[in-house]
Amino acid sequence: MTKAITRRGFVAASAATAALAASGSALYGCASGNAEAAEHTATVVNTQCSACPKQCGYAAYVVDGSLDKVIGNTTHPYAAGTLCARGFGSATASQAENRLNTPLRKNAAGFYDEIDWDTAISEIASSMNTIVADQGAQALAAITDGTATAQWYTARLLAALGSANTYVSASAANSSVASGLALATGYSAYEPDYANAKMVVILGASSVDAPDPGTIAGLEAAKEAGAQIVMVDSRMSQSSSLATEYVAVHAGTELALVLALAHELLADADRAAAAAATMDGLDTWQAALGEYTPEWAAQITGAPADKIVALSQALAKAAPAACIDLTWMAMFGGSYANTGELARAVALTNTILGCWNVPGGAYVTAPVDWTKCAFAPLAPTAADITAAEAPLARGGSAATLMRLAHDGSVGGLILVDANVVAEYPDPTYLEQALDTCALTVAITPRMTETASRCTYVLPELVWSESAQIPTVAGAKTPVVTVSAQTVEPAVDNAWSVADIMTSLAAASGVSAPFPQTVEEAAAAMCACLGTDYEGACAVGTVAFGATTQGETADEAVVWPTASGKVECVSATADAAGVSAYPVWVAPVASNETEGLYRLTTGNQAILFATELTDLAPLASIAKEYDLEGIWINADDAARAGIAEGDKVTVANDHASAALNAHVTQLIAPSVVYMACHYGVDDGEEKNANDLGVRQASFVPFALETGYGAPLLQESMVTITKAGA
């Protein structure tokens, strides 16, 4: 039986995570009043969380070499003085069970032999050089988890060897969202000014289930100030506690809603004229919007036409302190065949609202120019191998890379904390892709499903065990956050990803552009931002300047597009097989057949990736609340004879598994929800082995046209009561 977690319960779960960790082997004496503990002096080290790519800054209190407590940095825009449940749980990572402690090489029989570091580095470097010499630099690639150090060092190594093929693993992130936004605006991200907003429409992105405390605090402040906060989703997620209104839609149809909202907003001639001044090709898109009426959208989405009209009127009244939110980790509204087009439509509709870079609106995230840094980015000699298949993908497509690997176009693949086999659609397909590569290297603290298919497995220090590259966060007020080593390594023969990449560069003969230490690179990056590294280490997070754009409607945003405006029409999209302007694109999978359910997925407050599932504190919470069950609509369940807590069989042509049913009216009919990152089947991950099933096993390997993102929510399943 699934226990409902309210906003209060979420906070309690976060606290419980810290308490559970404290009772284990990692966070000793958290908030302890023990007299003996008081005799020991705590050392405070400013660092960052590595549980997700947002990397919230926090202060680690270390007593006698062990973590005593962790406190979120009040000046970090995402931490806002605390951490989420995953942040507290990931602080225990250094003491996790089953840490790898020696390099491994797979032998001819398929088993692993232990080898020393010199041998591993020498052999891998030699293989990389051979691949580049025989197949070209384009045949060498890497996928990382997107954290700062992993991405910076890995991209630098591959670029030094001539390859542009370093990608961020994005099966549960916002690859299509970032790319669609960039196609329209030139910027790949934005942040709503929640605290000052009059209205925010949040499309499918459960801010609690994919949380950062700053976002939650901003939404709470907006709600308290009387803002209208509308959650649009096929499932009433934990974020409903932050909303003033919930609008149910059929899964994957958010695009139809946005097209209808744009249609209604542009019906006002004055608003359309004002928007045309900042938008290129608006007349063309507006003509196409003619058929996308609220009545049409109601048939597609299931939301009443009068509700759509009311939303458009409320947005118009609240503008410019209003926006549609489809930002980081839009898991529930993403991973469909139309997600990139949804992002384009959202970008254009927000422009009609005039909300960009104004108080209460949405601030675009301008990238940092690192070309003047002492360790400026290197220019690779070969083109991005995924560009031809995914020309609209901002930063390339990791999922497209796996398709190319499966087809034999990739000779060598390095995976840094990227468990693609467990998190991308169709694990068998991905295993075959890895097996096809001549060289595969997994850099990871513990054995994973992906690592177990690789030629080499290199044991990695976890984040807290070494210094890291700084990160930049925030749009309205950008900050830089530094991260020093917090604790001594819990294993004696693992290396940091920085040392691994630096050693591979030296063995490959391309070490010249690499810093001697992480601290040297960090100091250069801080200097590029006008910040002193040592000073930043003393406080953790430092603002390095206000937004480069204006903060009033009178100061125009500078759009880095060919036209210098927000672009409604794109020849690039047209050439990629996508409409030149956003139009309705239906999801691929259809649940019109009776007895079939669309299988949706997404994160939970305690989980972001499979490696977190094996952490004892987080696994304990998942078990206590039965979070790995499957949600099913109460009316659908009644017709199938399924009651709360029943064991049900979930099946399609790809997989079959048993789960506990959570019967609820908080999910739309013909839709079921299964959280991602469960179903670990690697015998080494003890805590995660008996938790749930792998949602990705039910999904065929398919990519979004033009954008190359994996379609993780485009599958149908049957649900039957076990034994029936």
C-alpha angles and dihedrals in degrees: 000000000000117000114219114241114211125192087269089048091051091055090046090050090053090051090045090054091056091046093048090050090050091054092052132057102291121047100047119199096349107193088353122170092193110142092219091054090053090064091066122079119230120224112212116216123184112223143137139256118251098194092106138000092268087076100196115211119242143166116245117208109209121194120184090345095307132099111260099177142336126222125193116241111255092210095052109098094218099039096044091186100314144050133240122248091267090053093055091045095049090055085075093058097105090061096044119132123256098027113176113241108178137040114262132206123194114236130212091270091057096253128116127252122199113242134177124256096251091055093046095049093045095049096044093047091049091050092049092051090048092051092050092047095046103033105017131251090285089072092063118081145160140199122201136183090250098247113141103253096041093050097042098049096038094049090047093052094049093044090051087056090048100258125128091187105112113126139177115239104248111169091118098027137070109279094139092040092054092045095047092049091049092049090058103033109015089241121099099204144026136184123218115229090234098172093058099034125119092197137009126181108201114200114209095312107126101210092195096045092048096029143174113178093231092061092048092048090050093051091047090052091049092050092049089050091055101259120157108242114187122191114202116192145120088243129046097233130189088278091074087086088067095048134086091204138021122206116193118214135172111269113271096012100102088109091065090053093052093047090053092048090052090048091055096043093052091052086082105085095206093051091047091051092049091049092049090063091066101030129075116216096007093143090059093050093043090056090053090050091062093094095045098087125159088254090055092047091049090060091051101040103030090231112127116258092233090054090054090050090049091051092052091049092049091049091050091050094048096044134150087024089057137079146164109250118217100144141131117358096004088175101154094046094039142067093062128120089258102044096107090050090048089056092050091050092048091050091052094045091050088052090054087054089054090226101136115124096345126120110277092013128085128290120215117229109237114205120239117250103232095173091101093051117111086241098042119179114279121239112235119219097219127064125247106280092216096051096093095052097035105029093159095053112114105223094003131281123279092191091052088051089058090052090052090048090052089052092052100253095118119074101178131024129185118195119194111192088326111134096188095160091061099037108035124073119277107017092201091057090051093049088053090050092054092045090054094059117090091218127030123172125186117197106194142133092234140020113274136178089266095045091052089063096049131100093227131025116196119195111234132203113239121244098268093053098069142024117272142208113268120255131218120219140168134054106211092041112012118212136187119220125197128204126207127188108280107186138010115265113276090213123050104216105044121106132212117253088244092057092045094053093042090052092047089050091052093047090048092051096246102101098119097093094048125100119238092236140009088246090059091054091044092052091051092050092049090049089053087057093047092253130125111236097213091048090049090052089057093058104021101219126048130181109231099189144323120273113295088228126075123270096214132065089245093067111073122223115242107233115207093216131117091258096039088237137086103280121227094177124050127189088192091060091047091052090049093059094260125114113273088235129027113280133159114294116181122221112261099233115068127203096192089114112091113247095027122110129197107241110223127183143183147149129294129220091259100040139058106152139013093257090064092054090069094055107108098227093051094043089052092056092047091053095044093053097033089234094164094070126107124255117225131177112259094232092049089048093051091053090050094046092244121147132191111289095013117143109246134185117234112198149161136149091291105047147352128206143156124244140163113262123234105201113203145147088224093090128064120254117268090023128101128187128216119175116237126236097050127104098067107178101181109115091217094066098076101175095049101043097089097041118107128295134287111266092197090064089073094053126086117229104261135144135215111257112259095355100063096214119147114257096229095164099044101099139098128216141180121236119206133167109258111257094014 
